[in-house]
Amino acid sequence: MVNTLDPAASPLDYYGGELRRFREAAGLTQKQLGAITSYTGSLIGQIETARKVPTFRFSEIMDAALGTGGALTRLTELVLRSELPAWFRQIAELEARATEIYVFQAQLVHGLLQTEGYARAVLGVMDRTDLDRRVAARLARQRILEKEYPPVLWMILDEAVLHRGIGGAEVMRGQLAHLLSFLDDPRVNVQVLPFTAGAHAGLPGPFNLYRFLDDPTILYSEDYEIAHPTANPAEVAARSLRYDHLQAASLSLRDSAELIQRMLEERYGDLP
């Protein structure tokens, strides 16, 4: 029996309905489409019935197999955006539109540079419901770094972030290696605020600044599950000044990479 979907219920339901429509128009069963694309018919069925979230890779392969002209891939961004917490969707929009993003994080690696394992460990604390969906939605945000004209990202991480063993040794090894992979990318810049900096301008807490070509700069901070975006000029100016001082107190890009490399080798270098 074919499960019925209400395409208007959510972007995920709409995607599932479109995938089924394209597949049936091609005269293929789920199993036959799976054989063509190297996915299981079961997975295709779960996505068609909105029980699983598609990845961009899945959509690209389905578009190629079904000749949809990229329709499913274009839908995927909407689907994954809808899987973000409602309070965070505005911030994802800011990330997507910004020309420059400035991040200070004292607790963990920011979502734009998290690996899948790290994101899963972070998002799974206290709540593992729909974890696959939430991880996929977080990782999808990183596609802004692959655009033709990606934003310039500056990320300052407190040295404590490197020491905090989130997800276990293998996950941390992958995460630190991922940070190092951007060393030669002038648009993705990672600096470490060392313990030796002592008292610093970021002690009140982490924050982000989003700059745009024609719109005012947005300051963003959060408290557990509450977002605090503002374009108030005085607040933006005050936090921009704090960011300047944080950068001045941080290690250079090269020295930051050397510190991350040492952490990688000393703590996780002998892992398989």
C-alpha positions in Angstrom: 0.0 0.0 0.0 1.3 3.4 -1.0 1.6 5.9 1.9 -0.2 9.2 1.1 1.6 12.4 1.8 0.4 16.0 2.1 2.9 17.9 0.1 1.9 21.1 1.9 2.6 19.7 5.3 6.3 20.6 5.2 9.2 21.1 2.8 10.3 17.5 3.6 6.8 16.1 2.6 6.9 18.2 -0.6 10.3 16.8 -1.5 9.2 13.3 -0.9 6.2 13.8 -3.1 8.3 15.3 -5.9 10.8 12.4 -5.7 8.0 9.9 -6.0 6.4 11.8 -8.9 9.7 12.0 -10.8 10.4 8.3 -10.1 7.0 7.2 -11.3 7.2 9.4 -14.4 10.4 7.5 -15.2 8.6 4.2 -14.9 10.8 3.0 -12.1 10.1 1.2 -8.8 12.0 2.2 -5.7 14.1 -0.9 -6.0 15.0 -0.2 -9.7 15.9 3.4 -8.9 18.1 2.2 -6.1 19.9 -0.2 -8.4 20.6 2.6 -10.8 21.9 5.0 -8.1 23.5 2.6 -5.7 21.0 3.5 -2.9 18.7 1.0 -1.4 15.0 1.0 -2.4 14.3 1.2 1.3 16.1 4.5 1.7 14.4 5.9 -1.3 11.1 4.8 0.2 11.9 6.4 3.5 12.7 9.7 1.8 9.6 9.6 -0.3 7.5 9.2 2.8 9.3 12.0 4.7 10.9 9.7 7.3 14.4 10.5 6.3 16.0 13.8 5.2 17.8 13.8 1.8 21.4 15.0 1.5 22.7 17.1 -1.3 24.7 14.2 -2.7 21.5 12.0 -2.7 19.6 14.7 -4.5 22.3 15.3 -7.1 22.4 11.6 -7.9 18.6 11.4 -8.1 18.5 14.4 -10.4 21.0 12.9 -12.7 19.2 9.5 -12.8 15.7 10.9 -13.3 16.6 13.8 -15.5 15.0 16.5 -13.4 17.2 19.4 -14.3 18.4 19.8 -10.8 14.9 20.2 -9.2 15.6 18.0 -6.2 18.9 19.6 -5.5 17.3 23.0 -5.5 14.7 21.8 -3.1 17.2 20.3 -0.7 18.4 23.6 0.6 14.8 24.5 1.6 14.3 21.1 3.2 17.4 21.3 5.3 16.8 24.9 6.3 13.3 23.8 7.6 15.0 21.2 9.8 16.9 23.9 11.7 15.3 25.0 15.0 12.8 27.8 14.3 14.7 30.3 16.4 17.9 29.7 14.4 16.5 30.0 10.8 17.0 33.7 10.7 20.7 33.2 11.6 21.1 30.6 8.8 19.7 33.3 6.4 22.2 35.8 7.7 25.0 33.2 7.1 23.8 32.6 3.6 23.7 36.3 2.7 26.8 37.6 4.5 29.9 38.7 2.7 32.0 38.5 5.9 31.4 36.4 9.0 33.3 37.0 12.3 33.0 34.3 15.0 34.3 34.1 18.5 33.7 30.7 20.3 34.9 29.8 23.8 33.2 26.4 24.2 33.2 24.5 20.9 34.1 24.7 17.2 31.5 26.8 15.4 28.9 24.9 13.3 30.3 26.2 10.0 33.5 24.2 10.6 32.3 21.2 12.5 32.8 17.7 11.1 29.9 15.3 11.0 31.1 13.3 14.0 31.7 16.5 16.1 28.3 17.9 15.1 26.6 14.6 16.1 28.3 14.7 19.5 27.4 18.3 20.2 23.8 18.0 19.0 23.3 14.7 20.8 23.9 16.1 24.3 20.6 15.8 26.3 18.6 15.1 23.2 19.1 12.5 20.5 15.7 12.7 18.9 15.8 13.2 15.1 19.6 13.4 15.4 20.3 12.4 11.8 18.0 15.2 10.6 19.5 17.8 12.9 23.1 16.9 11.9 22.3 17.0 8.2 20.7 20.4 8.7 23.8 21.7 10.5 26.2 20.4 7.9 24.1 21.9 5.1 24.9 25.3 6.4 28.5 24.8 5.4 27.7 24.9 1.7 27.9 28.6 1.9 31.7 28.1 1.9 31.5 26.3 -1.5 29.6 29.1 -3.3 31.1 30.8 -6.3 31.6 33.9 -4.1 31.8 32.5 -0.6 31.9 34.8 2.5 35.2 35.5 4.2 35.1 33.7 7.5 37.2 34.7 10.5 36.9 32.3 13.5 38.6 32.8 16.8 38.6 29.8 19.1 39.5 29.9 22.7 42.3 27.4 23.3 39.9 25.5 25.6 38.0 24.4 22.5 41.1 22.4 21.4 41.3 20.6 24.8 37.6 19.8 25.2 37.3 16.2 24.1 33.9 16.2 22.4 32.8 12.9 20.8 36.0 11.0 21.8 39.5 10.8 20.5 38.7 9.8 16.9 36.2 12.6 16.5 38.6 15.2 17.9 41.3 13.9 15.7 39.1 14.4 12.6 37.9 17.8 13.9 41.4 19.2 14.5 42.6 17.9 11.1 39.6 19.6 9.5 40.5 23.0 11.0 44.0 22.6 9.6 42.7 21.8 6.2 41.8 25.5 5.7 45.3 26.9 6.4 45.9 27.8 2.7 42.3 29.1 2.1 42.4 32.9 2.4 38.6 33.0 2.9 38.5 30.7 5.9 40.7 31.9 8.7 41.1 30.2 12.1 42.9 31.8 15.0 43.4 30.5 18.5 43.1 32.7 21.6 45.8 31.1 23.9 45.5 30.5 27.6 48.4 32.8 28.0 46.2 35.8 26.9 44.7 35.8 30.4 41.7 38.1 30.8 40.4 39.0 27.4 37.7 41.0 25.6 35.6 37.8 25.0 35.1 36.9 28.6 31.4 37.9 28.5 30.7 35.2 26.0 30.8 34.1 22.4 29.3 36.1 19.5 29.1 36.5 15.8 29.2 39.5 13.4 27.7 39.3 10.0 28.6 42.0 7.4 26.8 42.6 4.1 27.3 44.6 0.9 24.3 46.9 1.3 22.7 46.1 4.7 23.7 47.0 8.3 26.0 44.7 10.2 24.2 42.2 12.4 25.5 41.2 15.9 24.4 37.8 17.0 24.7 36.0 20.4 22.7 33.2 21.9 21.7 31.9 25.3 20.9 28.1 25.2 17.9 28.0 22.8 17.3 31.8 22.4 18.8 33.9 19.6 19.7 37.5 20.1 20.3 39.2 16.7 20.5 43.0 16.6 21.6 45.7 14.2 21.8 48.4 16.9 24.7 50.6 15.8 26.1 51.1 19.3 26.0 47.4 20.2 27.5 46.4 16.9 30.3 49.0 17.3 31.0 47.9 20.9 31.2 44.2 19.9 33.3 45.0 16.8 35.8 46.7 19.1 35.9 43.6 21.3 36.5 41.5 18.2 39.5 43.7 17.2 41.0 43.2 20.6 40.4 39.4 20.5 42.2 39.2 17.2 45.1 41.3 18.6 45.4 38.9 21.6 45.1 35.7 19.4 47.9 33.8 17.8 48.6 34.5 14.1 47.1 32.2 11.5 50.3 30.3 11.2 51.0 30.0 14.9 47.4 29.0 15.5 47.8 26.2 13.0 51.0 25.1 14.7 49.3 24.9 18.0 46.4 22.9 16.5 49.0 20.6 14.9 50.8 20.0 18.2 47.5 19.2 19.9 46.7 16.8 17.1 50.0 15.0 17.3 50.4 15.0 21.1 46.9 13.9 22.0 45.7 12.0 18.9 48.7 11.3 16.7 49.0 7.6 17.5 45.4 6.7 16.7 44.9 4.4 13.7 
